[in-house]
């Protein structure tokens, strides 16, 4: 797997784990260790059911090379020459189209196992 894709996958999967941390969950008599075990199982199941569907999204289009004429001096000492501004590549970011489905699946799994979001 190419390094950029691997890094994106790691970041994506890290997002899955952080999604569960963004919301606090409670269950009468349960420990944090029990929650982490349940959340890990739910996350694993959701990842199997909704594997990552990564794609690159263009954030900004970039630009084409631009050539202008720069002049200095005046009259007979006028000196003009072309200047080229290099092209800028488009700006992109990695998106996982399955992330929302995984997040919903993890949340539903936690609720099914008796956990409730803390208010």
C-alpha positions as CSV (number, residue, x, y, z in Angstrom):
1,X,0.0,0.0,0.0
2,X,1.5,3.4,-0.9
3,X,2.6,5.5,2.0
4,X,0.1,8.4,1.4
5,X,-2.8,6.0,1.2
6,X,-1.6,4.1,4.3
7,X,-1.3,7.4,6.3
8,X,-4.8,8.4,5.2
9,X,-6.2,5.0,6.3
10,X,-4.5,5.4,9.7
11,X,-6.0,8.9,10.1
12,X,-9.4,7.6,9.0
13,X,-9.3,4.7,11.4
14,X,-8.1,7.1,14.1
15,X,-11.1,9.2,13.4
16,X,-13.3,6.2,14.1
17,X,-11.8,5.8,17.5
18,X,-12.0,9.5,18.3
19,X,-15.7,9.5,17.2
20,X,-16.5,7.3,20.2
21,X,-14.5,9.6,22.5
22,X,-16.3,12.7,21.5
23,X,-19.4,11.6,23.3
24,X,-19.6,10.4,26.9
25,X,-21.5,7.2,27.5
26,X,-23.0,5.7,30.7
27,X,-24.3,2.4,31.9
28,X,-25.4,1.7,35.5
29,X,-22.7,-0.3,37.3
30,X,-20.4,-0.5,34.3
31,X,-16.7,0.5,34.4
32,X,-14.8,2.5,31.9
33,X,-12.9,-0.7,31.0
34,X,-16.2,-2.4,30.1
35,X,-17.1,0.6,28.0
36,X,-13.8,0.5,26.1
37,X,-14.2,-3.3,25.5
38,X,-17.7,-2.8,24.2
39,X,-16.8,0.2,22.1
40,X,-13.8,-1.7,20.5
41,X,-16.1,-4.6,19.6
42,X,-18.7,-2.3,18.2
43,X,-16.0,-0.4,16.2
44,X,-14.6,-3.6,14.8
45,X,-18.0,-4.8,13.7
46,X,-18.8,-1.4,12.1
47,X,-15.5,-1.4,10.3
48,X,-16.2,-4.9,8.9
49,X,-19.7,-3.9,7.9
50,X,-18.7,-0.5,6.5
51,X,-15.1,-0.7,5.3
52,X,-13.3,2.5,4.4
53,X,-14.2,4.0,1.0
54,X,-11.5,6.6,0.5
55,X,-11.4,9.2,-2.2
56,X,-9.6,12.4,-2.9
57,X,-11.7,15.6,-3.0
58,X,-10.5,18.7,-4.6
59,X,-10.6,21.6,-2.1
60,X,-9.3,24.3,-4.5
61,X,-8.7,24.0,-8.2
62,X,-5.1,25.3,-8.3
63,X,-4.0,27.5,-11.1
64,X,-2.4,27.5,-14.6
65,X,1.0,29.0,-15.2
66,X,0.6,32.8,-15.8
67,X,2.9,34.8,-18.0
68,X,3.1,38.6,-17.6
69,X,5.4,41.2,-18.9
70,X,7.4,43.2,-16.4
71,X,8.9,46.5,-17.5
72,X,11.3,48.8,-15.7
73,X,12.7,52.1,-16.8
74,X,11.2,54.6,-19.2
75,X,11.7,56.0,-22.7
76,X,14.7,54.6,-24.4
77,X,15.8,52.8,-21.3
78,X,12.6,50.9,-21.0
79,X,13.4,47.2,-20.4
80,X,10.6,44.6,-20.6
81,X,10.8,40.9,-20.1
82,X,8.3,38.1,-19.6
83,X,7.8,36.7,-16.1
84,X,6.1,33.3,-15.5
85,X,4.3,32.5,-12.3
86,X,4.4,28.7,-12.0
87,X,1.2,26.7,-11.9
88,X,-0.1,25.6,-8.5
89,X,-1.5,22.1,-8.1
90,X,-5.0,21.6,-6.9
91,X,-5.4,21.3,-3.1
92,X,-7.0,18.0,-2.1
93,X,-7.9,16.1,1.0
94,X,-8.9,12.5,1.7
95,X,-12.5,11.7,2.4
96,X,-14.0,8.4,3.7
97,X,-17.5,8.0,2.3
98,X,-18.3,5.3,4.8
99,X,-17.3,7.2,8.0
100,X,-20.8,8.4,8.8
101,X,-22.3,5.0,8.4
102,X,-19.6,3.5,10.7
103,X,-20.2,6.2,13.3
104,X,-24.0,5.5,13.3
105,X,-23.3,1.7,13.5
106,X,-21.0,2.1,16.5
107,X,-23.6,4.4,18.2
108,X,-26.5,1.9,17.6
109,X,-24.3,-1.0,18.8
110,X,-23.5,0.8,22.1
111,X,-27.2,1.6,22.7
112,X,-28.1,-2.0,21.9
113,X,-25.6,-3.1,24.5
114,X,-27.2,-0.9,27.2
115,X,-25.1,2.2,27.0
116,X,-26.7,5.6,26.9
117,X,-25.1,8.9,25.8
118,X,-24.5,11.1,28.8
119,X,-26.1,14.6,28.7
